[in-house]
Amino acid sequence: MPAEIAFLAAVGDEVDAASAAPSRPTVVCSVDQAFELIDSLPEGKRRLPRWREARKALRRLRDNPDDGDLAKSAAADFRAALLAEGWFD
């Protein structure tokens, strides 16, 4: 399974955008969209350790796109940051 598909499968289908700006996607379908979502956060939020870790994991995945374990790890870090922000409430 390509890493991009593994990332999508591990993140899940829906991101609740109730607390998000209207321009944010409600479904994250790619690593690039995950980066875009993180980049759209206010600077103070982007500096939180959860978002820095998610971004670092996504960067590793982008550098090694065929690594399924990295895809799962990046998805877990990204999902954890989303959960911490209440996006799945």
Secondary structure, DSSP 8 states (H G I E B T S, - for coil): --HHHHHHHHH-S----TTS-TTS-SS--SHHHHHHHHHHS-HHHHTSHHHHHHHHHHHHHHHSTT-HHHHHHHHHHHHHHHHHTTTT-
